[in-house]
Amino acid sequence: MTMHLETKPTKAETTDATSCPFASATLFSKGLERVIEASKTSLDLAVEQNAEVLASCKKVLNASSMPGSFLFDLAGTAFEGYVTFQKSLLDFTVEQNTAAIEAAHRYSHDASKATEEITHVIRQSVDHAEATQKTALDLAVKQTKEVSDTVKHQHEGTKAS
């Protein structure tokens, strides 16, 4: 896991950004990309930490006579799915930011066309957000069913013994 953080903006870039809206947007985009890269790194570290904690809990549970270590596997899988989902949202944020800035650049000579294009990008964002929420709900339903089925089969296995 390496973070690819660029160097700080030069004084000239900062001066340009304060006097030119497009330079400001570019500077903002670079900052956003850095924050998102750092966020992804944090999420990767959280997955590693979660895996270590779950492995430790499973080890303790397996040493005892208590059943149920499979729940830790399910929890690990659910957490990894959550992190993957969060990363896709971060990627989408960068894509939408880039699209809005490109639209502003493309139509810099026509404010109404730029506004129309940026509005279109925002509508696409809302549509994507709705689809993403549906995907998240579908994932939650799927994981709940998996846990329910696993617990049911585990319970049936203990009854048979």
Beta strands, then each sheet from edge to edge (+ up, - down):
end
